[in-house]
Amino acid sequence: MATFLRDLSYRYQWLYDSISRLAALAVGGEARFRQLALQGLTIEPETMVLDLCCGSGQTTAFLVARSHHVTGLDASPLSIQRAQRNVPEAEYVQAFAEEMPLANNTFDLVHTSAAMHEMEADQLKQILQEVYRVLKPGGYFAMVDFHTPTNPLFSPGLAVFFWLFETKTAWQLIQTNLLDLITNIGFANCDRVLYAGGSLQVIQAQKPRA
């Protein structure tokens, strides 16, 4: 059942957008959700930004409003086509996040929104290593994704959402200590803020300067 509804949500943009808007109400709406991971970060017109697993460009649209150098990367040809149509100001690369065809030390900021919960544990580690590789020294990684609720009132809603629209990897992610994983890869200044009763986590981490 989860796979069926999940496939439908990716096949039909209107369904995916409706689900996203509904889920984002927990943090004050989709516009706020899409910018949660960017809070406190300096993004200027010359900032080199990678929107990792960009989907149809939902967050890319906010990034291009602040930077003239935004690249969206996604493995799905359909998502890339939609992103190019929705946010033509960005450049796009169709590739797997764990094997990015991008040069070392290229980006000042790598952002990803609600995508890491789709990855198996080995994939997730490899993706984070790739993020570290393509970031410039001093650059930042920013992500928002699911987290085990700290407020029990949010647990049933998250569980139903997972059962309907997610796979086992979402359950695996909320059992993973991402801060430890990111730190072990080499990131510094790792910080996490929880939202929506703890069911969402925003992590920002910096690649150490040389």
WOKADA-V281225 format. One record per residue. N is the residue number from 1. RES is the residue in three letters. SS is DSSP state (alpha for helix, beta for strand, coil for the rest). OMEGA is omega in whole degrees, 0 to 359 (NA if undefined). NEAR is the number of other ideal C-beta (glycine too) atoms within 8 Angstrom. Layout:
# WOKADA-V281225
N;RES;SS;OMEGA;NEAR + N;RES;SS;OMEGA;NEAR
This chain:
# WOKADA-V281225
1;MET;coil;180;6 + 2;ALA;alpha;182;11 + 3;THR;alpha;180;7 + 4;PHE;alpha;181;7 + 5;LEU;alpha;179;10 + 6;ARG;alpha;179;11 + 7;ASP;alpha;178;8 + 8;LEU;alpha;183;9 + 9;SER;alpha;178;11 + 10;TYR;alpha;181;10 + 11;ARG;alpha;183;6 + 12;TYR;coil;185;8 + 13;GLN;alpha;182;7 + 14;TRP;alpha;180;6 + 15;LEU;alpha;178;10 + 16;TYR;alpha;181;11 + 17;ASP;alpha;180;8 + 18;SER;alpha;178;8 + 19;ILE;alpha;181;10 + 20;SER;alpha;181;11 + 21;ARG;alpha;180;10 + 22;LEU;alpha;181;7 + 23;ALA;alpha;184;9 + 24;ALA;alpha;179;13 + 25;LEU;alpha;181;8 + 26;ALA;alpha;180;10 + 27;VAL;alpha;176;11 + 28;GLY;coil;177;6 + 29;GLY;coil;186;9 + 30;GLU;alpha;181;9 + 31;ALA;alpha;179;7 + 32;ARG;alpha;179;10 + 33;PHE;alpha;183;14 + 34;ARG;alpha;181;12 + 35;GLN;alpha;182;10 + 36;LEU;alpha;185;12 + 37;ALA;alpha;183;13 + 38;LEU;alpha;184;11 + 39;GLN;coil;178;7 + 40;GLY;coil;180;4 + 41;LEU;coil;178;9 + 42;THR;coil;177;4 + 43;ILE;coil;183;10 + 44;GLU;coil;182;7 + 45;PRO;coil;182;6 + 46;GLU;coil;179;7 + 47;THR;coil;178;12 + 48;MET;beta;188;11 + 49;VAL;beta;172;15 + 50;LEU;beta;173;15 + 51;ASP;beta;188;16 + 52;LEU;beta;186;12 + 53;CYS;coil;191;13 + 54;CYS;coil;181;15 + 55;GLY;coil;182;12 + 56;SER;coil;174;10 + 57;GLY;coil;183;15 + 58;GLN;coil;178;10 + 59;THR;coil;178;12 + 60;THR;alpha;181;15 + 61;ALA;alpha;178;11 + 62;PHE;alpha;182;11 + 63;LEU;alpha;182;15 + 64;VAL;alpha;176;12 + 65;ALA;coil;183;5 + 66;ARG;coil;182;9 + 67;SER;coil;177;13 + 68;HIS;coil;186;6 + 69;HIS;beta;181;8 + 70;VAL;beta;175;14 + 71;THR;beta;174;13 + 72;GLY;beta;179;16 + 73;LEU;beta;177;15 + 74;ASP;beta;181;12 + 75;ALA;coil;185;8 + 76;SER;coil;177;9 + 77;PRO;alpha;180;6 + 78;LEU;alpha;179;7 + 79;SER;alpha;179;13 + 80;ILE;alpha;178;12 + 81;GLN;alpha;179;8 + 82;ARG;alpha;180;12 + 83;ALA;alpha;178;17 + 84;GLN;alpha;179;10 + 85;ARG;alpha;184;6 + 86;ASN;alpha;184;10 + 87;VAL;coil;184;11 + 88;PRO;coil;182;6 + 89;GLU;coil;181;5 + 90;ALA;coil;170;15 + 91;GLU;beta;185;6 + 92;TYR;beta;178;12 + 93;VAL;beta;174;10 + 94;GLN;beta;183;9 + 95;ALA;coil;175;9 + 96;PHE;coil;183;6 + 97;ALA;alpha;181;15 + 98;GLU;alpha;178;8 + 99;GLU;alpha;185;7 + 100;MET;coil;178;12 + 101;PRO;coil;185;5 + 102;LEU;coil;185;10 + 103;ALA;coil;174;5 + 104;ASN;coil;170;5 + 105;ASN;coil;184;7 + 106;THR;coil;193;10 + 107;PHE;beta;173;13 + 108;ASP;beta;182;10 + 109;LEU;beta;170;14 + 110;VAL;beta;182;14 + 111;HIS;beta;171;15 + 112;THR;beta;186;14 + 113;SER;beta;174;14 + 114;ALA;coil;180;6 + 115;ALA;coil;186;12 + 116;MET;alpha;179;12 + 117;HIS;alpha;178;12 + 118;GLU;alpha;188;8 + 119;MET;coil;170;12 + 120;GLU;coil;186;7 + 121;ALA;alpha;180;8 + 122;ASP;alpha;177;6 + 123;GLN;alpha;183;10 + 124;LEU;alpha;179;13 + 125;LYS;alpha;181;10 + 126;GLN;alpha;178;9 + 127;ILE;alpha;180;13 + 128;LEU;alpha;175;12 + 129;GLN;alpha;177;9 + 130;GLU;alpha;176;12 + 131;VAL;alpha;179;11 + 132;TYR;alpha;182;12 + 133;ARG;alpha;186;8 + 134;VAL;alpha;177;14 + 135;LEU;beta;170;15 + 136;LYS;beta;171;10 + 137;PRO;beta;184;9 + 138;GLY;beta;180;8 + 139;GLY;beta;185;12 + 140;TYR;beta;169;12 + 141;PHE;beta;181;18 + 142;ALA;beta;181;14 + 143;MET;beta;171;11 + 144;VAL;beta;179;13 + 145;ASP;beta;185;14 + 146;PHE;beta;179;11 + 147;HIS;coil;175;10 + 148;THR;coil;182;7 + 149;PRO;coil;173;13 + 150;THR;coil;175;6 + 151;ASN;coil;185;8 + 152;PRO;alpha;179;5 + 153;LEU;alpha;181;7 + 154;PHE;alpha;184;13 + 155;SER;alpha;180;9 + 156;PRO;alpha;180;7 + 157;GLY;alpha;179;8 + 158;LEU;alpha;180;11 + 159;ALA;alpha;179;8 + 160;VAL;alpha;179;8 + 161;PHE;alpha;178;10 + 162;PHE;alpha;183;11 + 163;TRP;alpha;184;8 + 164;LEU;alpha;193;9 + 165;PHE;alpha;184;9 + 166;GLU;coil;178;12 + 167;THR;coil;184;8 + 168;LYS;alpha;182;5 + 169;THR;alpha;177;11 + 170;ALA;alpha;177;12 + 171;TRP;alpha;179;9 + 172;GLN;alpha;183;10 + 173;LEU;alpha;185;14 + 174;ILE;alpha;174;10 + 175;GLN;coil;182;6 + 176;THR;coil;174;9 + 177;ASN;coil;184;5 + 178;LEU;alpha;179;12 + 179;LEU;alpha;178;9 + 180;ASP;alpha;181;7 + 181;LEU;alpha;181;12 + 182;ILE;alpha;179;13 + 183;THR;alpha;181;11 + 184;ASN;alpha;178;6 + 185;ILE;alpha;177;10 + 186;GLY;coil;180;8 + 187;PHE;beta;177;13 + 188;ALA;beta;178;9 + 189;ASN;beta;181;7 + 190;CYS;beta;183;12 + 191;ASP;beta;179;7 + 192;ARG;beta;175;9 + 193;VAL;beta;181;6 + 194;LEU;beta;179;10 + 195;TYR;beta;174;11 + 196;ALA;coil;179;10 + 197;GLY;coil;180;9 + 198;GLY;coil;183;13 + 199;SER;coil;175;15 + 200;LEU;beta;176;14 + 201;GLN;beta;172;13 + 202;VAL;beta;179;14 + 203;ILE;beta;172;15 + 204;GLN;beta;181;13 + 205;ALA;beta;185;13 + 206;GLN;beta;171;12 + 207;LYS;beta;183;15 + 208;PRO;coil;175;9 + 209;ARG;coil;181;5 + 210;ALA;coil;NA;3
